Amino acid sequence: MQYPSGMQPRWGVEATPELETFRWTKLLLDPDLESTDFRDEELERVSRQQIMRLPAGKSAVRVVADYLSGIRNHLEQSYIFSQPNIKKEYWFSIPAGWSNDAQVRMSEAIHLAGFGQKPNEEVCLVTESEASAISILEASGERRKVLRKHILRV
């Protein structure tokens, strides 16, 4: 994410090299983690930017919500997502070891980004391990119903 002064936040291909970029902020949703826990000096050297930092005046929830808002806006530009009568499921994955506080913060960011606000939308929060299992089951022709009872609805 980038926050140009006086402008809308930028993400993805909208980001430009001359602005400071804030990355890996999803991990900062867990209050038990320190930004130094995942410090990668080589990545910081190559990218010339630090990771797991927040812009002044922004919380991790807000930065993640801004990023997810960008994704939601991009999705809504496609034909299928602009159809009002089509049920939409949004699946979000979180690290398996996240605390309850981190899960609540991720849910906050998801809702601040506008997901699950319409009657035909459903938001599902799963661990990264469960997401992998669901992907394998989908690829093998199985239905998600096998794991649905384990999925947290937010």
C-alpha positions in Angstrom: 0.0 0.0 0.0 1.0 3.5 -0.7 -0.5 6.7 0.8 0.3 9.7 -1.5 -0.4 13.0 0.3 -3.9 14.2 -0.3 -4.8 11.3 -2.6 -6.5 8.0 -2.4 -4.4 5.1 -1.3 -2.6 3.1 -4.0 -2.1 -0.6 -4.2 -0.8 -3.2 -6.7 0.0 -1.9 -10.2 -1.0 1.6 -9.1 2.0 1.8 -6.7 5.0 3.8 -7.9 8.6 3.4 -7.1 9.1 6.9 -5.8 6.6 6.5 -2.9 7.1 4.7 0.3 5.4 1.3 0.3 3.9 -0.5 3.3 3.9 -4.2 3.0 3.4 -7.3 5.1 0.9 -5.4 7.2 -1.5 -8.3 7.5 0.9 -9.9 10.0 0.7 -6.8 12.2 -2.9 -7.6 12.9 -1.7 -10.1 15.5 -0.8 -8.1 18.6 1.5 -10.9 19.8 3.9 -10.4 16.9 6.7 -7.9 16.7 7.7 -6.5 13.3 11.2 -7.8 14.0 9.9 -11.4 14.2 9.8 -11.6 10.4 12.5 -9.1 9.5 14.2 -10.1 6.3 17.3 -7.9 5.9 17.9 -9.3 2.3 14.4 -8.4 1.2 14.7 -5.0 2.7 18.1 -4.5 1.0 16.8 -5.5 -2.4 13.5 -3.6 -2.2 15.2 -0.6 -0.4 12.2 -0.5 2.0 11.4 -1.9 5.4 8.7 -4.5 5.8 6.0 -4.8 8.5 5.7 -1.0 9.2 2.7 1.2 9.3 2.2 4.7 7.9 1.8 7.5 10.4 -1.7 7.7 11.8 -2.9 4.3 10.3 -3.6 1.1 12.2 -2.9 -2.3 10.8 -6.6 -2.8 10.5 -7.0 0.3 8.4 -4.1 -0.5 6.1 -5.4 -4.1 5.5 -8.9 -2.7 5.0 -7.5 -0.2 2.4 -5.8 -3.1 0.6 -8.9 -5.2 0.6 -11.0 -2.3 -0.5 -8.7 -2.0 -3.6 -9.3 -5.7 -4.3 -13.0 -5.4 -3.8 -13.2 -2.4 -6.2 -11.2 -4.3 -8.8 -13.5 -7.3 -8.5 -16.6 -5.1 -8.8 -15.4 -3.9 -12.1 -15.8 -7.3 -13.6 -19.1 -8.3 -15.2 -19.8 -11.3 -12.9 -19.3 -9.3 -9.7 -21.5 -6.5 -10.9 -24.5 -8.8 -11.2 -26.9 -8.1 -8.2 -28.6 -11.5 -8.1 -25.5 -13.7 -8.1 -24.5 -15.0 -4.7 -20.9 -14.2 -3.8 -18.7 -16.0 -1.4 -15.5 -14.3 -0.2 -12.9 -16.6 1.3 -10.1 -15.1 3.4 -7.2 -17.0 4.9 -5.3 -16.3 8.0 -2.2 -17.9 9.6 -3.1 -21.0 11.6 -1.5 -19.8 14.8 -3.2 -16.5 15.0 -4.8 -15.4 18.3 -8.5 -14.6 18.6 -7.6 -10.9 18.8 -5.8 -11.2 15.4 -8.8 -13.0 13.9 -11.2 -10.3 15.2 -8.9 -7.6 13.7 -8.9 -9.4 10.3 -12.7 -9.6 10.4 -12.8 -5.9 11.2 -10.6 -5.1 8.2 -12.8 -7.4 5.9 -15.9 -5.5 7.0 -14.3 -2.1 6.7 -13.4 -3.0 3.1 -17.1 -3.6 2.4 -17.1 -7.4 2.1 -20.3 -9.1 3.4 -22.3 -5.9 3.4 -24.8 -7.0 0.8 -27.6 -9.6 1.3 -26.2 -11.9 -1.4 -22.6 -11.9 0.0 -21.0 -14.3 2.4 -17.6 -14.0 4.0 -15.6 -17.0 5.2 -12.5 -16.9 7.3 -10.3 -20.0 7.2 -6.8 -20.8 8.3 -4.1 -21.1 5.5 -4.0 -24.9 6.3 -7.8 -25.2 5.7 -7.5 -23.1 2.5 -4.9 -25.5 1.2 -7.2 -28.5 2.0 -10.2 -26.8 0.4 -8.1 -26.1 -2.7 -7.0 -29.7 -3.0 -10.6 -31.0 -2.5 -11.9 -28.6 -5.1 -9.2 -29.7 -7.6 -10.0 -33.3 -7.0 -13.7 -32.7 -7.7 -14.9 -32.9 -4.0 -17.2 -30.3 -2.6 -16.4 -27.7 0.0 -19.2 -29.2 2.1 -16.7 -31.6 3.6 -15.0 -28.7 5.4 -17.8 -26.2 5.8 -18.6 -27.2 9.4 -15.0 -26.1 10.4 -15.2 -22.7 8.7 -15.7 -19.5 10.7 -18.4 -17.3 9.2 -17.7 -13.6 9.8 
